[in-house]
Amino acid sequence: MKNILLVVSFILFSTLLFGQATIVLTNNSNMERNNEVVEIPWNTILSKYNNIDTSALVIINKKTKAPIVYQYEYKASKVIQHLLVQVSIPARASITIQLAKGTRPVFETKTYCRFVPERKDDFAWENDKIAFRMYGKALEKTPNENAYGTDIWSKRTKKMVINEWYKTNNYHEDNGDGLDYYHVGYFLGAGDIAPYSKDSIWYPKNYSSWKVLDNGPLRSSFELSYDTWNVDGDTVAVTKSISLDAGAQLNKVSVVYSFNKSEPLPLAIGISRRADAGTMHLDEQQGILGYWEPTHGKDGTIGVACIIPSIKNKMTLTKGHLLSIVESKSNQPLVYYKGAAWDKAGEIVSASDWFNYLKAFNVKIASPIHIH
């Protein structure tokens, strides 16, 4: 009988020790973090839950018992890099999430990206707030349609619209979910980046190859690579890695330029500036470049922005742009954020709303959720 009790006790202990784990997430900032995607290193998960079954995992808020949406982030690897969770945490507070074995839920898709060969090699991506696209090589063959920078698709629905809009080919009219009215042309558009020399932007041609790194439900990410091109006598290549989280208006961008010079390469991060008046916010100290565009008739108003954290930059108005001038050494990643909002989505409806959102987003960058 004693041996049986020992065996039962061991089984119960093993279940508690290896059948579940808890992780504390702490918000050290003075603002509430609502529906924020937090990335937890996979090694942290394994250190607490070493026999985790990734095919049968449930995650809940330990206090409220509410289910938590999650995603395994691979970054194109065969091995999980992060566990992504979407959580809300009050200011100066913590929550405990509990991981346990169970029937893995099916989560709503909140982010999505794909290559669009049927539309001249576009690459398009979206979340439950906004959508974007970049232009591929096939579009270069139609100069009257070609463009350089980042395009915005204005949305006022949480559902994914990319496939539907491309299928109907009617996304320049608002049928209730939004539309594409943002004009890019031969400019940087909504926060693209290019070398800057002799007061000129040295644009590459359109991207030549792509790779999806992850694709939802909470984060979609991809890489775009460009053919080498001449920049004031030097040969330059670039790869852009872009990720968009559920609930965010801004993308995270990591750009790697390759060139032969030892000195840094000057770069321009820019937003297309319209002929009519808009409202601008240029904060070099905080690295916030914001623009609330002039209203576009019945289509409404778009806010566009870049945040360049922890990088020395100089902001200026020139060449039809709001520009932030930065530098990067060869083969060293430069990280910044770019994105947009549309007033008809009903959440950010004024310049002050937009600039306050950017300031809050910048605080979140500087004060990530602490994991322990």
RODO-648493 format. One record per atom (N, C-alpha, C): y, z, x; residue in one letter. Coordinates in steps of 0.05 Angstrom, whole numbers, plus 5000, padded with zeros to 4 digits. Layout:
YZXA
...
% end
This chain:
497650005017M
500050005000M
502550005017M
502450165038K
504750175057K
505349905070K
503149775078N
503449505090N
504549305071N
503749325045I
504749145025I
507749185021I
508649435020L
511449495017L
513049395041L
511849415065L
513249315089L
513649015087L
511548875078V
511648575075V
513748505055V
513748635031V
515748585010V
518548635021V
518948855035S
521548915046S
522448705066S
520548615082F
521248405102F
522048145087F
520648075066I
521247825051I
524047855039I
524648085027L
527248125014L
529448115035L
528948235058F
530948235080F
531447955090F
529247805093S
529447525103S
531047355083S
530547395057T
532047245037T
535047305039T
535647555042L
538547635043L
539747525069L
538147535091L
539247465117L
539447165120L
537347015111F
537146735116F
537546565091F
537546675067G
537646525043G
540446475033G
542446605046Q
545146575038Q
547046665060Q
549546605058A
551546685078A
554246705064A
556046855076T
558746875066T
560746805088T
562946685080I
565046615099I
567746695086I
569446825102V
572046915092V
574146705100V
575746625081L
577946435086L
580546575081L
582346585101T
584846745099T
587246565101T
589046605082N
591646465081N
593746645093N
594646595118N
596646765131N
599446675125N
599846465109S
602546375103S
603646515079S
606246475074N
607646605052N
607546445026N
605946235026M
605746065002M
602846044992M
602646014966E
599945974955E
598845704963E
596245704970R
595045454978R
593245364955R
594145164940N
592745074916N
591044824921N
588444854915N
586644624917N
586744484944N
586844644965E
587044544992E
584244495004E
583944275018V
581444215031V
581444345058V
579444515063V
579144665088V
576644565102V
576944515128E
574644425144E
573544655160E
571044705156I
569644925171I
567744795191I
568044855217P
566244735236P
563344785229P
561644585233W
558844615225W
557444825242W
558244855267N
557045065284N
557645345272N
559945375259T
560445635246T
558545685223T
557945475208I
556045495186I
553245565197I
552445435217L
549745485228L
549545765241L
551745865251S
551646135263S
551246345242S
551946285217K
551646475195K
549346415177K
548346165178Y
546346085159Y
544545875173Y
542945975192N
541545785210N
539245625198N
538345705175N
536245545162N
537245405136N
539745335136I
541045215113I
539644955106I
539244915080D
538144665070D
540444495059D
541244295073T
543544135065T
543043975040T
540543935032S
539943795007S
539943974983S
540144234987A
539944424965A
541944664970A
544444594970L
546544794976L
548444824952L
548945074945V
551045134925V
553045324939V
555645294932I
557745454943I
559345564920I
559945824920I
561545944899I
563646134911I
565646184895N
567546394902N
566046664896N
565746824916K
564047064912K
565147254891K
567847264888K
569047444869K
568947344841K
569747084837T
569946974810T
567346834801T
565546774820K
563046634815K
563546334808K
566046244811A
566645964804A
565545784826A
564345554818P
563245364838P
565445234854P
564845174879I
566745054897I
565744774905I
567544584903V
566944304911V
566844294941V
564744154952Y
564544124981Y
563643854989Y
563843795015Q
563043545026Q
562143595055Q
560043455064Y
559343445092Y
560943225106Y
562343295127E
563943095142E
562343015167E
561842755170Y
560242655192Y
561942515214Y
564242405206K
565842245225K
564242025238K
562641885222A
560941665230A
558641745249A
558242005252S
556042105268S
553542145251S
551242185263K
548842245248K
548642545244K
550442695256V
550342995255V
552843085240V
552543275222I
554743385208I
556743515227I
559343455223Q
561443575240Q
562843805227Q
563343785201H
564743995186H
563644025158H
563844255147L
563544295119L
566344305107L
566944125088L
569544125075L
569244265048L
571144445042V
571144585016V
573944565005V
574144544978Q
576744544965Q
577144804951Q
579244954960V
579645224950V
582545274944V
583145484929S
585845584924S
585845874934S
587945944950I
588246214961I
591046304958I
591546544946P
594246644943P
595546694970P
598146714971A
599646774995A
598747035007A
598447045034R
597647285048R
595147415036R
593147255031A
590747355018A
588347215029A
586047305022S
583447195030S
581647155006S
579846965009I
577646944990I
575046925006I
572847004994T
570246985006T
568646774991T
567546585006I
565846394994I
562946455001I
561146404983Q
558346464986Q
556746214986Q
555046175006L
553345945009L
550446035003L
549045894986A
546345964980A
544645724973A
542145754974K
540345534967K
540245504936K
540345254927G
540245194899G
540444894894G
540644824869T
540844534863T
543544434870T
543644244888R
546244144897R
547744004874R
550144074868P
551643954846P
552443664852P
553043514832V
554243254835V
557243284830V
558943214849F
561743264847F
563243014840F
565543054826E
567242834819E
568442714844E
568542444846T
569742314868T
572842344867T
573942454888K
576842504889K
578142344911K
576642214929T
577742034949T
575741804952T
576941574961Y
575241334964Y
576641134982Y
575040984998C
576240775014C
574240545017C
575240305022R
573440085027R
574939835038R
573439675052F
574239405060F
574139225036F
576239055033V
576438885009V
576438595018V
574138475024P
574138195034P
574937995012P
574538074987E
575337894965E
578337864962E
579938034976R
582838014975R
583937985003R
582837785018K
583837705044K
583837935064K
581638085064D
581138295084D
582938535082D
583838605058D
585238855055D
583439085062D
584539305071F
583139565071F
584739755053F
583339855032A
584740025013A
583540305011A
585140495005W
584140775002W
585840924982W
584741144971E
586141284950E
584941574948E
586441734934N
585441994925N
586242034896N
586242274886D
586942334858D
589942344854D
591542264874K
594442274871K
595742004876K
594741844895I
596241614905I
594241424918I
595041174924A
593340984937A
594940824958A
593540714977F
594840564999F
593040325007F
594240145023R
592639935035R
593939835060R
592339715077M
593139575102M
592139295100M
593339115116Y
592738835114Y
591038735137Y
589138555131G
587238455150G
587838175159G
586038065177K
586537815190K
586737575171K
585237575149A
585237345131A
588037305119A
589537515116L
592237485104L
594137345122L
593637345148E
595337205167E
595436905162E
593436795149K
593336515143K
595136435120K
596236635106T
598036575084T
600736715090T
602436585106P
604936715115P
606736805092P
606636675070N
608336745047N
607437015034N
604937095040E
603837345029E
603637565050E
603637485076N
602937675097N
605037905099N
604138125110A
605738365114A
604638525137A
606238705148Y
605338855171Y
604439145165Y
606139295151G
605739585150G
603939685128G
604339945121T
602740075101T
603840035073T
602139955055D
602939905027D
602240155010D
603640194988I
603240414970I
602440294942I
600440414930W
599740364902W
600440614887W
602340594868S
603240824853S
601240884830S
600241134829K
598241214809K
599341444792K
598441454767R
598841684750R
596341754736R
594141744750T
591441814740T
589941934763T
588142124756K
586442244776K
584042064783K
583441874766K
581041714771K
581541514793K
579341414805M
579541214826M
580040934813M
582040794824V
582840544811V
582540294828V
581940334854I
581840104872I
580039884862I
577539944856N
575639734848N
576539604822N
577439754803E
578339644778E
580739464781E
582739554797W
585139394801W
584539134815W
582839144836Y
582138894850Y
580538704832Y
578838814815K
577238654797K
578938504777K
580838644765T
582538524745T
584738354757T
585538424782N
587638284796N
590238284780N
590738514767N
593038544750N
594538804756N
594638874782Y
595739124790Y
598739124796Y
600038904790H
602938894793H
604338954766H
602739014746E
603839094720E
602539374714E
604139554702D
603139814696D
601839814668D
599139844669N
597539844644N
596840134636N
598240324647G
597840604639G
596940784662G
595740664683D
594740824706D
596540804730D
598440614730G
600240574753G
600340284760G
601540224784L
601739944793L
602539934822L
602439694833D
603439634860D
606039494858D
608239634863Y
610839494864Y
612239534891Y
611039694909Y
612239754935Y
612239494952Y
614539434964H
614739194981H
614639275010H
612739145025V
612439195053V
613838985070V
612938735067G
614038515082G
613438555112G
615238445128Y
614938465157Y
616338715168Y
615538935157F
616639195164F
614339395167F
614939645175L
612939855178L
611939965151L
613539915130G
612740005103G
612740315101G
610540425092A
610340705086A
609140865109A
610640865132G
609941045154G
608040935175G
608040665179D
606340555200D
607740605227D
606340525248I
607240575276I
606940325293I
608740285312A
608640055330A
610240115355A
609639985378P
611240015402P
614239945397P
615940085412Y
618840045409Y
620040015436Y
621239785441S
622439725468S
624839545464S
626939595479K
629339435478K
630439425450K
630439655436D
631439675409D
629939495389D
627539425395S
625939245378S
623139365373S
622139315349I
619439395342I
617539165350I
615439225365W
613539015374W
611039035358W
611038885336Y
608838905317Y
606238775327Y
603938895323P
601438755327P
600938575303P
599038405306K
598138255282K
596538445264K
595438345243N
593938515225N
591338615237N
590238835227Y
587838955239Y
585538755240Y
583838775260S
581738585264S
578938695259S
578638965260S
576039085253S
576439355240S
574339445226W
574539695211W
571939845212W
572140105208K
569740275206K
570240505187K
568540545167V
568740775150V
567441015164V
568841235166L
567741475179L
566441665159L
567841705136D
566841875114D
568041765088D
566741815066N
567741705041N
567241885017N
568942095016G
568942274992G
566542454991G
566742634971P
568642654949P
571342784956P
571542934978L
573943074984L
575642955006L
574442795023R
575942665045R
574742395050R
576442195052S
575541925061S
577141865086S
575641755106S
576941695131S
575741435143S
577341305159F
576541045170F
578140985195F
577240785210E
578640695234E
579340395230E
581740325240L
582540045241L
583239985270L
582139765280S
582739675308S
584139405307S
585839365328Y
587539125329Y
587038975355Y
587338715354D
587138555378D
589438625396D
589038585422T
591138635441T
593538445436T
595938545443W
598238375440W
600338445461W
602338275464N
604338305484N
606538495474N
607138695491V
609338875485V
611238875509V
613338705507D
615338695528D
614038645555D
612138455556G
610838385581G
608238535588G
607638735573D
605138885578D
603138835555D
600538855562T
598438815543T
597639085531T
597639105504V
597239355490V
595039315469V
593339525465A
591339535444A
591739795429A
590839805404V
591140055388V
588840075368V
588040335364T
586140405343T
587440625326T
587340595300K
588540795282K
586340915265K
586141185266S
584341335249S
585941475227S
585141425202I
586641515179I
584841675161I
585741905152S
584142055132S
585942155110S
584842165086L
586242255062L
584542465047L
585742695042D
584342915028D
584942904999D
583143004983A
583643044954A
586143224951A
587843154931G
590143324925G
592543284942G
592343134964A
594543104983A
596142854978A
598742864983Q
600342624981Q
600542485008Q
599742625030L
600042515057L
597342475070L
597142255086N
594842205103N
595142325130N
593042395143K
593042465171K
592342225188K
594042165208V
593641925224V
593342005253V
591241905266S
590941945295S
590941665308S
592841615325V
593241345337V
592741365367V
591141175377V
590641165406V
591540885416V
593540885433Y
594440635446Y
593240625474Y
592540375482S
591440325509S
593140125523S
593940185548F
595640005563F
595440085593F
596439925610N
595939965639N
598040135653N
600440165641K
602540315655K
601940615655K
602840755675S
602441045677S
604541195660S
606841085657E
608941215641E
608341185611E
609341365595P
608841355566P
609941105553P
608741035531L
609540805515L
611440905492L
613840805490P
615540885467P
614440755442P
614540915420L
613440825395L
615340895372L
615340725352A
616940775328A
615040825304A
615441055292I
614141125266I
616241085245I
615740905225G
617940835208G
617340805178G
619440805163I
619440775134I
621340545127I
620440355111S
622240135103S
624640255087S
627040155094R
629440245080R
630440035062R
631140105037R
632039905017R
635039855020R
635839625009A
638639545010A
640339734993A
639339814969D
640840004952D
640640284963D
642340454953A
642440734963A
639840884955A
638941044973G
636841234968G
637641504980G
635841704979T
636441964991T
634642005015T
635842075037M
634342105062M
634342395072M
632242465086H
631942725099H
630842685127H
632642715147L
631842675175L
632042945189L
629843075195D
629843335208D
628243305234D
629743265256E
628343225282E
627043485291E
628143715285Q
627043965294Q
624344025281Q
624043965256Q
621544005241Q
619743765241Q
620843535250G
619243295251G
618743165224G
620643205205I
620243105178I
622142865174I
621042635168L
622542395161L
621942325132L
623842375115G
623342345086G
625342155073G
624342015053Y
626041815039Y
625341815009Y
627341844992W
627041814964W
628341554957W
626741354951E
627741084948E
629641054923E
631240844923P
632740784899P
630840714876P
631540784852T
629840734829T
629440434825T
627040354820H
626240064818H
625939994788H
628240004774G
628139934746G
626240104730G
624739974712K
622740114695K
620440224711K
620040124736D
617740214752D
618040494763D
620440604763G
620840874773G
621640894802G
621041124814T
622041184841T
619741274858T
619541184883I
617541264902I
618841424924I
617641644932G
618341794955G
616441734978G
617441685001V
615841615025V
616541805047V
614641865065A
615142065086A
613242045109A
614142145132C
612442195155C
613042475165C
611042605175I
611442865188I
610242835216I
611842895236I
610942865264I
611043135277I
608843295274P
608943575284P
608643595314P
610043775326S
609643855355S
610043625374S
611643425366I
612143195383I
615143165385I
616243135410K
619043085413K
619642815401K
621642805383N
622342545371N
625342525366N
626242275364K
628942225358K
629042045333K
630542125313M
630641975288M
633141815286M
632841575274T
635141395273T
634741205249T
636941075241L
636940865221L
637540605234L
635540415233T
635940165246T
633839965237T
634439705241K
632439495236K
631139515208K
632739595188G
631639615161G
629739845157G
629940045174H
628040265174H
629440535176H
628040745168L
628441015178L
626341045200L
627141105225L
625341115247L
625241385261L
622841455270S
622541685288S
621441565314S
622841595336I
622041485362I
620641695378I
618141645386V
616441825400V
615241685424V
613641825440E
612241705463E
609341795463E
607641625475S
604841695479S
603841575505S
602141725518K
600841615542K
598341455534K
597441295552S
595141115547S
592641285542S
591241205520N
588641325513N
588841615505N
591241715497Q
591541985488Q
592341975458Q
590842115440P
591442105412P
594142215405P
595542085388L
598042175376L
597542225346L
598042465337V
597442535309V
600042575293V
600042445270Y
602342495252Y
601242455223Y
603042485204Y
602242475175Y
604142275161Y
603042125143K
604741935128K
603641925099K
605541875080G
604641855053G
606841805033G
606241855008A
608241784987A
607641934962A
609641924943A
609342034916A
610841864897A
610141864872W
611341704851W
612341884829W
614841844820D
615842034800D
614442014774D
613341774767K
612041744741K
609341874740K
608341974763A
605942144762A
606542414750A
609042484749G
609842724734G
609842984749G
609242984775E
609143234791E
611543254810E
612143044823I
614443034842I
616442834830I
618642934819V
620242754802V
623142724813V
623742834836S
626442814847S
626342834877S
628542764889A
628742784918A
628243074928A
629443264914S
629043544922S
626143634920S
624843544899D
621943604896D
620443494920D
621043244927W
619643114949W
620143244976W
622543304982F
623243425007F
622043715009F
622043854987N
620844124986N
617844104991N
616543894979Y
613743854984Y
613143805014Y
614843655026L
614443585055L
614743835072L
616744005065K
617144255081K
614744435077K
613644455053A
611344625049A
608844505063A
608544245062F
606344115076F
606444175106F
608844175117N
609244225145N
608444515152N
609044695134V
608144975138V
605044985139V
603744845121K
600844845121K
599644735146K
600944525158I
600044415183I
600144635205I
602444775205A
602844975226A
601245225222A
600345275197S
598845525191S
596245455176S
594245345190P
591845275176P
590345525166P
588645485146I
587045705136I
585245815158I
585246075161H
583646205181H
580746245171H
578846185188I
575946195180I
574646415196I
573346605182H
571946815196H
569646935179H
% end
